Amino acid sequence: MSKLKAVLALALGCLLTLSAQAIEQRDYHKEVIGKDCKACHDNGIKQFPSDQACLQCHDVDDLAEQSARSEEDKWQNPHNNLHYGKELPCVECHGEHVAKKPICSNCHTFKYDKHQE
């Protein structure tokens, strides 16, 4: 019985290793980060990255400028908005490995050609 448990544990370990290597990653992050998961997962591999991990490469002011709308729609900016200003956690809207539906889309429609969840 213990041999069977050992074989099953070994097989499970191999499957987990293979699945970790097969995780989807955006091309532009692959170029910069490669396979160093800890570069983003600063709170641990099984945890979401902190905002500080995202902000090592992405500047919130630049993001707000890139997603700015007209003066009359200025609060329709997902990176600088009426509800959260520039303080909305990145992972609320963005997912690296699995696309996410931004929480803002429950009430708002943001139409940006370059938007990626």
Secondary structure, DSSP 8 states (H G I E B T S, - for coil): -HHHHHHHHHHHHHHHHHHHHT----HHHHHHHTT-GGGT-TT-TTS---HHHHHTT--HHHHHHHT---GGGTTEETTEETTTBT-S-GGGT--SSS----GGGGT-----TT---
